Amino acid sequence: MPRVRRLSRTLALLVVVLGAGSVASAHETAPGSRLRIDRIEPAVPELEIRVRNVLAPTILVNNDTAETFEAVGSDGQPFLRLRDGGVEANVASPDWYRSESPTASGWIAPTARAGAKPRWVRIASGDEWAWFEHRIGTPGPAAETPWTIPARLGGRAIVIHGSWFRTQVRGSFRTRLDGVRPAVDEGIEVRILQGTQPAIFVNNTSGKVLEIPGRRGEPFLRIGPSGAEQADPGGVYAPLGTASRWAWVEPRAGWSDEDPPENALRSTTTVVLGTWAIPASLDGSPIEIYGRVEWVPVAEHHAQQPAAGSNNKRWILIAVAATVTGAIVGIRTIRRRRQHG
């Protein structure tokens, strides 16, 4: 079975965004607006830094140096660091929580405050991570809009220089839902909400508990008769709402690079890029939500747009009502490889 290529090098972690409507519209930019890294000052060859517009501007770092990399927040304190083969979050920093949300309006721990002494918690192994970087902002009216982000390497200040730039719109990605396997009894309804990264909406009226693990099989989300719950990094679940439905942004069901393969870009008709599958369980019995990702060229895009007031729009509104406090973004650090969601 073909496999969808994931975001180059790494993606971020769980975040909460305000409402499924925000999932679809977070940090929307003008068509053809793209991000790039222009330079790092001073240059560090072993430090790989990339930028993507995935829901919101996202910085990706792969630290192959022997020194500690620190992402510096707006208060001058680091909120994230990569060192000794691990990723650590400063849970005392408000910027840490903002970096988890594509809208920068997610939950912030009451104990977090600007300028507070860092309190580090190890959240993952590895030398790569990504975060939503709201200081990048949105593109201006000019052909290029520059931006800078501060960081540190081995205690030395470095500056990430980048810019927004305009480019030709050649098409868009579309996620298709093929179904649930094996087929389940009535009571599990799944919908795809299209966006820069797709969102999955589940309405569970089966009376059973639906569990959806994260990328590495860790506890992530469960939806049952008592409502929806999200797991923290320690695997402890906390309630999200009392309704048995929820929506979350799901990169495993999307194409995480900014561009499709060259053969798709040259095509004048819709191209199936690959398949995806999200593992789950229903009252302990394994199931799988699965589908495919397509590239829709500009030539076909307008003809395939849903009409105003379409069923898709109706389901977006239902998802918004179902997720008043937020939708879950499940993004985990991974190596570059082709694999199932």
TIRO-511097 format. One record per residue: x, y, z of N, C-alpha, C in turn. Coordinates in steps of 0.001 Angstrom, whole numbers, plus 500000, padded with zeros to 6 digits. Layout:
<pts>
XYZXYZXYZ/...
</pts>
This chain:
<pts>
500855498801500000500000500000500000500886501243500000/500633502220499121501440503435499107501355504147500437/502383504892500785502416505563502071502660507047501898/501985507834502701502086509285502597503357509760503286/504120510613502627505347511150503205505018512214504243/505631512124505394505351513042506485506197514296506370/505950515222507270506670516495507317508160516258507475/508963516943506635510408516755506617511008516920507996/511686515824508428512431515786509684511600515717510950/510675516638511148510018516661512451508710517405512423/507871517155513385506665517939513621506584518220515111/505593518998515486505521519417516894504762518435517744/504164518865518849503510518012519804502063518396519976/501399517773520951499985518043521185499752519500521509/498708520082520884498340521439521230496832521545521260/496301522574521890494869522795521941494555524092521234/493594524086520316493187525294519623491730525562519903/491302526792519766489959527166520173488950526912519058/488309525750519112487206525461518214487628524888516889/486799524028516335487106523432515045487113524478513950/486362525561514108486429526639513131487807527231513088/488467527323514246489837527821514278490793526851513617/490475525555513707491315524566513045491406524866511564/490287525216510981490263525434509536490844526771509144/490850527750510054491200529102509645492417529677510344/493077528903511207494196529439511966495275529982511046/495639531237511271496727531878510531496582531733509029/495383531912508505495234531855507055496033532982506421/496675532691505293497484533689504610497009533821503176/497467534867502512497076535093501126497563533942500256/496771533529499265497200532456498370498559532759497757/499433531746497747500758531931497177501789532465498141/501418532718499401502392533184500387503146531988500959/504477532064500960505315530973501450506355531509502408/506929530609503186507957530961504161509289530345503763/510374531026504158511698530458503938512651530975505003/513724530205505229514843530652506052515852531297505120/516252532538505414517239533227504583518664532968505065/518860533003506386520194532739506927520112532609508443/521150532006509008521323531924510460522601532687510798/522519533592511761523698534366512169524009534114513641/525268533664513909526261533180512944525871531808512408/526425531452511258526094530179510622526628529012511446/525841527947511547526240526716512246525888525548511321/526864524971510612526562523934509610525814522730510178/526087522343511433525466521142511993524061521394512516/523627522648512509522300522995513014521363523206511832/520385522304511684519440522415510579518157523077511085/517788524188510465516570524902510834515739525108509579/514495524707509648513583524872508527512319525576509010/511517526033508069510274526706508413509189526231507464/508000526030508014506837525625507230505632526412507724/504631526546506868503366527148507279502365526013507405/502362525347508568501508524207508833500525524610509920/499316525011509532498325525619510420498735527029510799/499980527205511137500571528495511478502060528374511173/502799529494511124504241529390510904504885528461511934/505636527504511440506218526458512270507712526355511996/508524526449513047509976526292512911510360524882513319/511218524260512501511679522904512733513187522930512930/513659522317514003515087522319514317515595520896514457/516723520613513814517439519358513996518842519727514484/519134519415515735520385519822516366521382518672516368/522268518653515368523303517631515293524613518086515936/524578519223516620525767519692517317525871519009518673/526992519194519347527170518661520703526732519669521754/526156520800521315525768521868522229524248521944522381/523819522633523427522393522782523699521796523888522837/520713523548522129519948524554521384518785525012522238/518575526340522306517461526887523067516638527826522181/515319527621522175514408528570521543514063529627522583/514294530894522263514142531991523222512794532667523024/512077532879524136510756533474524078510780534987524047/509597535585524060509468537039523978509974537746525221/510102537005526344510616537601527584512115537384527757/512766536823526737514202536581526809514572535264527458/513583534530527983513825533235528603513618532121527585/514408531052527664514186529924526757512904529178527134/512144528728526131510943527946526411511057526507525916/512134526217525168512355524879524621513847524687524445/514321523463524702515743523193524431515935521747523988/516973521579523162517389520273522662518791520025523166/518950518977523962520278518679524507520347517222524939/521550516684524876521815515320525361520827514299524799/520481514452523529519582513496522906518154513562523383/517742514712523918516376514838524410515794516212524156/514479516311524259513743517560524093513149517941525442/513353519186525856512857519646527150512025520914526972/510922520997527732510038522157527702510149522914529018/510178524230528934510141525087530121508679525342530462/508125524541531373506697524623531681506353525838532533/507361526637532926507098527883533644506932529057532690/507146528817531393507109529887530410505774529932529670/505086531074529650503866531193528831504134530930527353/505350531253526889505669531044525476505674529565525112/505976528703526074505923527274525800504504526869525402/503522527329526142502134526975525860501650527639524572/502086528875524336501714529534523077502305528793521886/503493528245522065504146527545520956503443526251520602/502538525784521463501784524571521187500529524830520362/500081526070520311498798526366519682498975527164518396/498357526735517295498476527505516057497772528855516129/496883529048517098496207530336517243496810531185518345/497770530655519095498413531354520214497413531721521301/496266531079521306495245531414522301494819530190523102/495672529177523110495360527976523860495581528159525352/495388527088526065495500527095527518496932527371527962/497090528213528997498387528492529619498272528138531095/499219527373531601499183526962533005499159528186533919/498339528172534965498264529321535879499599529661536521/500484528681536652501783528913537291502819529497536341/502492529555535039503441530097534062503343531616534034/504492532269534002504504533733533922505780534194533241/505691535324532559506842535868531840507984536152532797/509192535778532408510373536052533212510606535094534352/509743534105534526509895533154535628511137532292535429/511683531806536526512828530901536457512424529632535726/513205529201534727512821528020533948512632526775534805/511638525983534450511400524677535071511290523666533933/512340522876533777512465522024532606511854520649532830/511113520185531821510510518853531828510872518176530516/511435516985530609511781516233529397510501515692528770/510287515984527479509051515593526815509261514579525699/510492514378525251510747513420524176512235513159524073/512574512049523442513962511770523112514212512225521686/515486512324521324515830512739519974516439514126519942/516875514538518753517566515816518592516810516759517662/515499516553517517514732517388516602513349517666517179/512837518835516849511519519244517341511025520414516498/509764520761516682509179521895515973508182522598516874/507946523871516591506974524628517381506316525685516515/505096526060516898504418527165516237505066528470516678/505479529286515707506211530527516011505395531724515542/504620532296516481503691533373516136504383534701515858/505624534851516292506339536098516026506686536255514550/506574535191513792506786535292512347505688536147511710/504510536133512296503430536978511810502851536512510489/502302537449509749501683537166508451502340538024507376/502223537638506108502884538406505043502277539787504881/503131540748504568502683542110504306502365542315502840/502074543551502452501703543825501052502864543721500079/504095543816500579505255543764499689505488542339499182/506327542207498172506640540890497619507343540011498645/508086540626499578508764539892500640508554540607501969/508342539828503033508172540367504380509178539673505297/510233540366505738511251539721506568510794539544508016/511410538591508715511172538373510136512431537771510757/512573537893512074513713537327512799513222536676514085/513880535591514485513561534865515711514865534606516468/514939534962517772516160534731518542516252533295519059/517467532823519235517713531500519799519097531516520428/519495530394521017520842530265521582521378528877521282/522681528800521106523363527528520921524600527530521802/524625526620522755525738526581523695525860527870524493/524743528527524738524746529783525494525027531014524661/525385530833523386525677531955522497524430532343521718/524197533630521560523019534101520836523167533825519349/522096533335518734522026533222517292520688533833516857/520596534202515610519375534813515092518951534080513828/517682533692513792517108533053512610516467534142511761/516990534356510568516447535348509635515638534626508568/514439535107508313513610534514507282512697535544506660/511831535086505772510902536008505112509714535257504543/508608535997504441507484535580503622507777536013502188/507374535224501204507523535636499816506351535110499005/506106535737497881504990535361497021505434534339495977/504547533415495680504836532427494650503535532025493972/503639531360492853502463530978492075501689529859492769/500362529983492803499503528921493328499297527880492234/499632526621492533499551525579491510498509524511491825/497934524563493008496929523578493370496786523492494879/496117522445495348495924522277496787495813520800497131/496046520491498409495912519126498901494476518876499356/494032517637499233492711517260499706492794515874500348/492223515747501532492195514466502231490841513804502028/490872512533501659489660511735501486489554510732502634/488349510532503134488061509483504104487445508310503372/488079507138503478487531505942502840486670505119503801/486933505218505112486077504508506052486787504053507301/486142503135507980486671502510509196486737501014508946/487856500395509297487992498955509117488539498305510391/488008497106510743486813496513510144485589497375510413/484553497190509617483339497995509773482782497820511180/482294498915511749481731498880513097480234499105513018/479547498727514103478112498946514159477819500439514122/476577500785513890476188502185513869476563502853515188/476934504130515084477276504865516293478611505564516210/479447505235515222480725505917515011480646506655513676/480592507961513744480539508781512537481813509600512436/482479509536511286483761510206511080483634511146509889/484154512355510041484159513334508951485552513956508840/485913514362507631487154515094507391486819516565507225/487536517434507940487420518875507783488692519341507084/488554519828505862489719520192505062490389521440505625/491705521517505481492480522672505909493918522496505493/494783523454505882496211523314505597496699521951506070/496256521566507251496324520187507697494885519778507982/494467518577507575493073518199507774492757517966509241/491495518124509590491006517774510915490057516596510779/490000515771511815489069514653511861488030514940512932/486768514806512569485660514976513506485015513620513729/484863513225514991484230511951515332483036512213516232/481914511627515881480721511644516714480465510207517145/480606509913518449480540508546518963479277508362519805/478254507799519193477013507520519920476841506025520153/477924505271520053477864503813520171477713503337521607/478000504222522569478013503799523963479306503123524351/480258503019523419481556502413523678482637503499523728/483804503144524238484915504089524335485825503936523127/485979505017522371486899505058521239488207505666521698/489301504945521544490627505434521928491477505603520679/492170506752520595493038507062519465494426507363520013/495411506503519748496766506746520247497490507795519433/498591508307519972499453509222519250500336508477518272/501259509213517667502102508627516618502911507444517098/503346507473518342504203506404518855503425505375519650/502116505425519574501293504496520325500978504958521735/501418506165522080501182506695523423499735507152523576/499195507216524793497834507717525000497688509126524431/496589509359523728496387510651523088494974511184523328/493954510437522854492592510942522902491634509776523055/490571509993523846489505508999523897488156509703523995/487174509088523342485827509650523251484853508548523628/484077508795524660483144507777525132481865508377525659/481049507565526326479761508042526834479875509230527786/481000509335528490481159510436529448481784511672528824/482146511612527541482719512766526869484072512477526259/484790513550525933486117513438525317487196513752526345/488321513046526237489437513232527158490744513240526391/491694514025526881493037514123526285494064513670527307/495077512950526839496147512501527722497264513525527771/497822513735528970498989514603529103500242513797528784/501445514421528787502654513675528436502910512453529308/502329512431530522502496511277531403501459510195531180/500543510402530221499533509399529930498291509492530787/498152510566531571496976510745532421495925511542531653/494706511015531594493648511670530835492951512750531654/492583513822530975491820514915531573490641515228530663/489492515583531233488299515822530399488433517063529533/487887516965528323487843518084527392486423518620527233/485446517768527398484059518165527265483165516975527553/481900517222527799480979516148528170480283515520526969/480358516153525799479746515580524598480617514457524052/479990513425523484480728512280522944481145512533521498/481725513676521271482214514027519937483375514997520091/484263514981519133485438515852519196486048515995517821/486812517062517629487543517281516382488985517609516723/489910517085515971491326517384516187492044517448514845/493027518308514766493858518384513564494745517150513524/494771516472512389495449515184512290496435515154511124/497697515515511381498699515498510305498905514125509680/498601513059510415498766511724509852497832511483508668/496797512294508549495850512161507444496120513175506340/497246513867506416497562514884505423498910514656504778/499241515581503896500560515597503237501320516751503848/502360516459504587502938517477505454504036518313504827/504515517931503642505423518831502930504592519928502273/505226521044501974504493522151501366504147521901499903/504895521027499257504663520751497845504484519254497623/503710518878496616503614517469496228504823517097495378/504972515830494994506059515446494077505929516178492745/507025516259492013507046517017490762506053516466489745/505867515148489727504926514592488752503496515072489029/503153515288490299501829515806490630501702517268490214/502773518036490408502757519445490009502575519598488500/503071518633487734502949518708486271501589518232485773/500841517538486638499578516957486211498494518025486063/497590517787485119496441518686484939495171518089485528/495279516890486102494138516245486746494521515834488171/493531515532488978493767515160490375494632513913490465/495610513952491387496552512855491571496418512325492998/496308510997493142496327510380494469497787510264494902/498145510941495992499529510964496466499867509756497331/498896509257498059499163508130498936497993507873499856/498173506917500742497127506535501676497550506849503102/496584506898503996496859507123505402495952506211506233/496374505964507466495573505141508365495854505575509801/494807505779510581494924506158511986494475504974512829/495359504372513626494932503254514472494039503740515606/493124502896516023492230503225517131491728501919517728/490939502036518781490281500865519357488918501278519870/487978500337519822486622500574520295486323499533521357/486263499995522603486129499090523753487203498005523712/488429498396523318489564497483523306489763496720522020/488786496726521121488931496021519843489577496945518816/490672496522518182491375497406517245490562497699515999/490576498969515600489986499414514344490956500397513709/490632500877512519491503501787511795490651502751510976/490924504033511116490301505052510269491266505290509115/490790505200507885491743505248506772491197506051505596/492116506436504715491739507217503547492925507479502652/492841508540501865493916508878500923494077510387500831/495208510799500300495500512219500097495658512476498605/495042513560498131495093513905496714495686515297496514/496218515502495327496643516830494894495670517277493805/495050518442494023494070518969493080494680520172492372/495008520067491077495590521199490350494609522368490275/495135523550490059494294524741489951493224524555488885/493556523864487793492610523681486691491332522993487143/491427522125488164490255521402488635489683521971489928/490438522836490571490099523245491937488717523878492034/488440524863491199487177525585491330485980524694491003/486152523807490044485051522921489671484692521956490792/485683521667491696485451520697492752485167521348494102/485099522681494167484792523353495418483355523067495815/483082522746497119481695522549497551480934523856497518/479671523805497204478841525001497142478631525580498526/478334526877498574478051527521499852476874526822500505/476997526612501823475941525927502549475959524428502343/477087523892501844477195522469501562477224521658502839/477152520333502662477169519425503810478460519543504599/479602519791503883480880519925504566480850521114505528/480259522227505075480176523405505933479317523115507154/478225522366506923477357522000508040478123521222509097/478970520301508653479711519497509622480789520302510328/481342521315509656482282522197510344481581522911511487/480347523377511239479593524060512288479278523115513432/478933521867513120478674520880514172479929520659515004/481097520567514311482344520346515032482680521518515934/482399522737515463482646523917516301481817523837517570/480541523494517420479675523399518585480130522292519524/480696521233518944481118520094519749482411520350520491/483197521322520034484526521527520611484710522972521016/483840523445521881483857524845522299485188525215522928/485767524319523707487027524631524382488258524338523565/488113523658522433489299523444521612489276522151520839/490173522056519861490384520826519119491825520417519294/492085519113519236493418518608519543494269518526518288/495472519040518368496430518853517283497392517761517712/497423516641517025498315515539517390499503515503516479/500585516095516897501762516164516043502946515686516861/503693514751516402504804514195517154506103514262516353/507214514393517052508519514403516415508784513072515732/509223513122514454509508511902513720510698512123512799/511316511042512389512358511081511367511706511110510001/512409511636509007511897511632507638511837510195507135/510631509777506757510456508462506176509043508374505642/508809507440504729507460507169504248506862506113505165/505658506423505680505027505464506573503540505759506643/502783504807507181501367505034507407501222506051508516/500041506814508491499708507655509613499519506823510844/
</pts>
